[in-house]
Amino acid sequence: MPKFTYPLPLRWADADSYGHVNNSRYLTYLEEARTRMVQELLPADEAERRRHAFVVQQAVVDYKMPLDYRDQPVDVDVWVVVCRGARLELRYTIRDGEHTYAEATTKMAAFNLETGAPRRISEAETDFFARYTES
């Protein structure tokens, strides 16, 4: 399946008192990978970015095992499950070569922040996301 993989370094501040990454940080990891994936799609103009935004409607994380703090990065894989109308659904894994630490899904809406209303996903966006769509 075509996917975007972002090698994400862990930060000391991500660890909780048990020495593993706090569960709340996983959402930040998803956001970081998702942002890196769509970086080339983002318009250069701030006003245009506001008119072509995506907002998270739902995030679900299935924690598989604790991720202990370490110097080595983890890989965050992102791929597209649904891209139609105003709806974008992404799936993720947070993993390394040996373990999967979490699997997740975000449901997102294409949104115009200036009008405060959903919008349709453009043809250019659809073409971009097709690169990462599971078959």
MOLIN-V340880 format. One line per field, one symbol per residue. phi: phi as a letter, one per 30 degrees, with the letter a starting at -180 (. if undefined). burial: b if it has 24 or more other C-alpha atoms within 12 Angstrom, else e. A space follows every 10 residues. Layout:
phi=???
burial=???
This chain:
phi=.dbcccdcdd cedddcddic ddeddedddd dddddddced dddddedddd dbdbcdcabb bcdcadcdda dddccccbbc cbbaiccbbc cbbcabdcbc cabbbbcbbd bcddcibdbd dddddedddd dccdd
burial=eebbbbbbeb eeebeeeeee bbbebbbebb bbbbeebbee beeeeeeeee bbbbbbeeeb bebeeebbee eeebbbbbbb bbbbebbbbb bbbbbeeeee bbbbbbbbbb beeeeeebbe beeebbeebb ebbee
